[in-house]
């Protein structure tokens, strides 16, 4: 077994493990008794990307992509159900999920109409584009945090996890010569680093950021 194969196995396991990070967010919703104040955008948008990479994986017989994105879609569906349970205002979530379904159907239908010799590249381009579009969720969180003046609703564990996984997927894309994967993940890494920088400028209100050590802004009452 060569080093690249070991890296591919490691990346598969790490990616699946990364998918479980939002569990800590669910625990926080349970502790608060509500998910109000939190956004569902970063739960719904990734599913568009996952669906597209899964289709690309089947088209290119990429077992790593197929396994990772199948598992991710199942788990993120569970997260959305949890968010719906703890979120008293569900109309935005319902609209986002319906938009997701329509978008996936439209993309797959478009790819099916492409010539066989071009379909794989078209799907790869769209998958990379949806991953970059998925950064809109991160950009929304950045804008929101700046407006609120704090990062209370941006889980640090998730951001640190995104940092580690983005670096590895960027490297994987470069190694295998898949510029779709490399570019999409490098863009994600850039947004992630900017988000982490916000912890220094706009610390959380009620909790301390691990590793960095900033926050909370509000002192606990004795």
C-alpha positions as CSV (number, residue, x, y, z in Angstrom):
1,X,0.0,0.0,0.0
2,X,1.6,3.3,-1.1
3,X,1.5,6.6,0.8
4,X,-1.2,8.1,-1.5
5,X,-3.6,5.2,-0.8
6,X,-3.0,5.6,3.0
7,X,-3.7,9.4,2.6
8,X,-6.9,8.6,0.7
9,X,-8.1,6.2,3.4
10,X,-7.2,8.8,6.1
11,X,-9.0,11.6,4.3
12,X,-12.1,9.4,4.0
13,X,-12.1,8.6,7.7
14,X,-11.3,12.2,8.6
15,X,-14.1,13.6,6.4
16,X,-16.7,11.2,7.8
17,X,-15.5,12.1,11.3
18,X,-15.7,15.8,10.5
19,X,-19.4,15.3,9.6
20,X,-20.1,14.6,13.2
21,X,-18.8,18.0,14.5
22,X,-22.3,19.6,14.3
23,X,-23.4,17.2,17.0
24,X,-21.8,19.7,19.4
25,X,-24.1,22.3,18.0
26,X,-27.1,20.1,18.6
27,X,-26.0,19.6,22.2
28,X,-25.9,23.4,22.5
29,X,-29.4,23.7,21.1
30,X,-30.6,21.2,23.6
31,X,-28.9,23.1,26.5
32,X,-30.4,26.4,25.4
33,X,-33.8,24.7,24.7
34,X,-33.9,26.4,21.3
35,X,-32.0,26.9,18.0
36,X,-33.3,30.4,17.7
37,X,-30.5,32.8,16.7
38,X,-28.7,30.1,14.8
39,X,-28.8,29.8,11.0
40,X,-29.8,26.7,9.0
41,X,-28.0,27.9,5.8
42,X,-24.8,26.1,6.7
43,X,-26.7,22.9,7.1
44,X,-28.7,23.1,3.9
45,X,-26.2,24.6,1.4
46,X,-23.6,21.8,2.0
47,X,-26.2,19.3,0.9
48,X,-26.3,20.8,-2.6
49,X,-22.6,20.4,-2.8
50,X,-22.7,16.9,-1.4
51,X,-25.4,15.8,-3.9
52,X,-23.4,17.2,-6.8
53,X,-20.1,15.5,-5.7
54,X,-22.0,12.3,-5.2
55,X,-23.3,12.4,-8.7
56,X,-19.8,13.2,-10.0
57,X,-18.4,10.3,-8.0
58,X,-20.8,7.9,-9.6
59,X,-20.0,9.2,-13.1
60,X,-16.3,8.9,-12.5
61,X,-16.4,5.7,-10.4
62,X,-14.7,7.6,-7.5
63,X,-15.4,5.3,-4.5
64,X,-13.9,7.9,-2.1
65,X,-16.4,10.6,-3.2
66,X,-19.3,8.1,-3.3
67,X,-18.7,6.8,0.3
68,X,-18.0,10.2,1.9
69,X,-20.9,12.1,0.3
70,X,-23.5,9.3,0.8
71,X,-22.7,9.2,4.5
72,X,-22.6,13.0,4.7
73,X,-26.1,13.4,3.1
74,X,-27.6,11.0,5.5
75,X,-26.1,12.6,8.5
76,X,-26.8,16.2,7.4
77,X,-30.5,15.2,6.9
78,X,-30.5,14.2,10.5
79,X,-29.0,17.6,11.5
80,X,-31.7,19.4,9.6
81,X,-34.4,17.4,11.4
82,X,-32.8,18.4,14.7
83,X,-32.7,22.0,13.7
84,X,-36.4,21.9,12.7
85,X,-37.2,20.4,16.1
86,X,-35.4,23.1,18.1
87,X,-36.2,26.0,15.8
88,X,-39.6,27.7,16.6
89,X,-39.6,29.6,13.3
90,X,-39.4,26.9,10.6
91,X,-40.6,28.8,7.5
92,X,-37.1,29.8,6.4
93,X,-35.9,26.2,6.8
94,X,-38.8,24.8,4.8
95,X,-38.1,27.3,2.0
96,X,-34.4,26.4,1.9
97,X,-35.1,22.7,1.8
98,X,-37.6,23.1,-1.1
99,X,-35.0,25.3,-3.0
100,X,-32.4,22.6,-2.4
101,X,-34.6,19.8,-3.9
102,X,-35.5,22.0,-7.0
103,X,-31.9,22.9,-7.5
104,X,-30.6,19.3,-7.4
105,X,-33.3,18.2,-9.8
106,X,-32.5,21.0,-12.2
107,X,-28.7,20.4,-12.1
108,X,-29.0,16.7,-12.6
109,X,-31.5,17.2,-15.5
110,X,-29.1,19.6,-17.2
111,X,-26.1,17.2,-16.8
112,X,-28.2,14.4,-18.3
113,X,-28.7,16.4,-21.4
114,X,-25.0,16.9,-22.0
115,X,-23.0,14.7,-24.5
116,X,-21.5,11.6,-22.9
117,X,-17.9,12.7,-23.5
118,X,-18.5,16.1,-21.8
119,X,-20.9,15.1,-19.0
120,X,-18.2,14.3,-16.4
121,X,-16.5,17.6,-16.8
122,X,-19.7,19.5,-16.7
123,X,-20.7,17.7,-13.5
124,X,-17.3,18.3,-12.0
125,X,-17.5,22.0,-12.9
126,X,-20.9,22.3,-11.4
127,X,-19.9,20.4,-8.2
128,X,-17.0,22.7,-7.7
129,X,-19.2,25.7,-8.4
130,X,-21.8,24.6,-5.8
131,X,-19.0,24.1,-3.3
132,X,-17.9,27.7,-3.9
133,X,-21.5,28.9,-3.8
134,X,-21.8,27.0,-0.5
135,X,-19.4,29.6,0.8
136,X,-22.3,32.0,0.8
137,X,-23.3,30.4,4.0
138,X,-19.9,31.3,5.5
139,X,-20.0,34.8,4.1
140,X,-23.5,35.3,5.5
141,X,-22.2,34.2,9.0
142,X,-19.3,36.6,8.6
143,X,-21.6,39.5,7.7
144,X,-24.0,38.6,10.5
145,X,-21.2,38.4,13.1
146,X,-19.9,41.8,12.1
147,X,-23.4,43.3,12.3
148,X,-24.0,41.8,15.7
149,X,-20.5,42.6,17.0
150,X,-19.9,39.0,18.3
151,X,-19.4,35.4,17.1
152,X,-21.7,33.8,19.6
153,X,-23.5,31.7,17.0
154,X,-20.4,30.5,15.1
155,X,-19.2,27.2,16.7
156,X,-15.4,27.2,17.0
157,X,-15.1,23.4,16.8
158,X,-16.7,23.5,13.4
159,X,-14.4,26.3,12.1
160,X,-11.3,24.5,13.3
161,X,-12.5,21.3,11.7
162,X,-13.2,23.1,8.4
163,X,-9.6,24.5,8.5
164,X,-8.1,21.0,8.8
165,X,-10.3,19.3,6.3
166,X,-10.0,22.1,3.7
167,X,-6.2,21.9,3.8
168,X,-6.2,18.2,3.2
169,X,-8.8,18.2,0.4
170,X,-6.9,21.0,-1.3
171,X,-3.7,18.8,-1.1
172,X,-5.7,15.8,-2.4
173,X,-7.0,17.7,-5.4
174,X,-3.5,18.9,-6.3
175,X,-2.0,15.4,-5.9
176,X,-4.6,13.7,-8.1
177,X,-4.7,16.6,-10.6
178,X,-8.3,17.4,-10.0
179,X,-8.4,21.2,-10.1
180,X,-12.2,21.2,-9.4
181,X,-11.5,19.8,-5.9
182,X,-8.4,21.9,-5.3
183,X,-9.9,25.3,-6.3
184,X,-13.2,24.8,-4.4
185,X,-11.4,23.7,-1.2
186,X,-8.9,26.5,-1.4
187,X,-11.7,29.0,-1.6
188,X,-13.3,27.4,1.4
189,X,-10.1,27.7,3.3
190,X,-9.9,31.4,2.6
191,X,-13.4,32.1,4.0
192,X,-12.6,29.8,6.9
193,X,-9.5,31.7,7.9
194,X,-11.4,35.0,7.7
195,X,-14.1,33.6,10.0
196,X,-11.5,32.4,12.5
197,X,-10.0,35.9,12.5
198,X,-13.4,37.2,13.7
199,X,-12.9,35.5,17.0
200,X,-10.1,37.9,17.7
201,X,-12.1,41.0,16.7
202,X,-15.6,40.0,17.8
203,X,-15.3,37.4,20.6
204,X,-18.4,35.4,21.6
205,X,-20.7,36.8,24.3
206,X,-20.9,33.9,26.7
207,X,-18.2,31.4,25.9
208,X,-14.4,31.2,25.5
209,X,-12.9,30.2,22.1
210,X,-10.7,27.1,22.6
211,X,-7.1,27.3,21.4
212,X,-7.4,31.0,20.6
213,X,-8.6,31.9,24.1
214,X,-10.7,35.0,23.3
215,X,-14.1,35.8,24.9
216,X,-16.5,35.9,26.5
217,X,-17.5,39.5,26.1
218,X,-20.0,39.3,28.9
219,X,-18.6,38.7,32.3
220,X,-20.4,36.0,34.4
221,X,-22.4,37.3,37.3
222,X,-21.2,36.1,40.6
